[in-house]
């Protein structure tokens, strides 16, 4: 293999330049035209392929040992060049793969960092939502306790209202009984008065006395009826107050039920959001695990490439050692 970039194209360009000047494109002339680079054997081979090496190579007048030494040196040089070429190719391929793996590793690390940040953000959001859900549940429990208290108070008010209604009915019945008694007494007094009038006038005083007693008894009955009316009005007033308190308690209960429904809806929404965050967190964890597995696989591939490169280097070093041994043998033969 030619050194320093000497190839068939450069040999052809040097040959055409020499021909353009009207000179003979010999091996030495071509080598001088290329700046004294490249071996004569390589130049001769390229000239032979190009059809420009018509003249035979002049036999060397050098001793056979020098020719053998030159041949061994050229062989050693060609072996070294051939051994260096796969090393360079392997090194270039390794560098490209190393850069590609480093780029992939950097991207994987960035993705892993981004996923870790998303995981932290989602964990923080989940903790906040859990805290809000706990607060909502506490408020819901408080509202339920308050609602239970209101229901108990409402039941107590309803019981009191029933008692008031029973008292009112009892007073109305007493009022009706008193009215019937008064009416009965008036009828009886009227009958008795008519009977007494038909009797002897001598019994008039006794009748008048009994009449006064009856009137006094009627006044007592009237006072009782008046008191019953007053008690009835008082109970009606208390009943109206109780009804107002009952309406107020019912309104508070309705507001409490509305608040409870809102809290239940908010709790359901928080549960839904927490479920969504947990699903996102699970997907992020799966992506992170897949990314870590991909990084591990790339690391294993990187190690395999390093092992292959080490074996290639050892093989090339062995070839270089053989070339150096051959060169040393050639130098020894030349010294002899």
C-alpha positions, 0 to 999 in steps of 0.5 A: 500500500502506498504511503502519504496518500499515494494512489492510482489517481496521484500516479496518473496525474504525475504521469500525465504531467510528465507526458505533457512536458514531453518527457518519459514517465519513468518510475523515478520521474513519477516519484520525483513529480509526486515529491519523492513519496511512495515506493517504486514497486507501488508506482511501477504497479500503478504505471503498469496498470495505466500502460505507462511502464513500457520500459523494463526496470533496469537490473540493479547492480547492487549486491543480492543482500542489499536487494534482499534487505530492501525487499524485506524492508518494503515487505515490513513497511507494507505489513505495517501499513496493512496492519495500521489500516484496520487499526485506524478503521477500528479506532475510527469506528470505535470513536463513532460508536463511543460518541453515539453511545455517549450522545445516547447516554446523555439523552437517556440521562436527560430523559431520566432527569426529566422523568425524575423531575416529573415524578417529584412534581407528581408526587408533590401534587399527589401529596397536596391532593391527598392533604386536600382530600383529608381536609375535605373529609374532615370538613365532611365529617364535621358537617355530618356531625353537625347535620346529625346534631341538627337532625336530633334538634329537629326531632326534639323540636318536633316532639315538643311541637307534638306535646304543644299540639296535645296541650292545645287539643286538651285545652280546647276539649276543656274549653268545650266541656266548660262551655257545655257545662255553662250552657247546661247550667244556664238551661238548668237555671232557666228551667229552674227559674221558670219553675220557681216563677210558677210556684209560690211567690213566697219561694222568690227569695230562696230562688233569688238566693239560689240565683245569686249562687248560680251567678257566682258559680257562673262567674267562676266558670267564666273566669275559668273559661277566660283563663282557658282562653288566655292559656290557649292564646299563650300556647298558640303563641308558643306554637308559632314560635316553635314553628318559626324555630322549626322552619329555621332548623329546616332551612339550616338542615337544607343548607347543611345537606347542600354543603354536604353534597358539595363536599361529597362532589369535591371529594369525588373530584379529588379522588378522581384527580388522585387516581389520574395522578397515580396513573401518571406516576405509574407510567412515569415509573415504567418509562424510567425503568425502561430507560434504565434498562436501555442504559444498562443494555447500552453499557453492556454493548459499550463494554462489548465494543471495548472488549472487541477493540482490546482484542483488535489492538492485541492482534494489531500489536502482534502484527506490529511485533512481527513486522518489527521482528522482520525489520530487525532481522532485515537490519541484522542481515544487512549488518552481516 
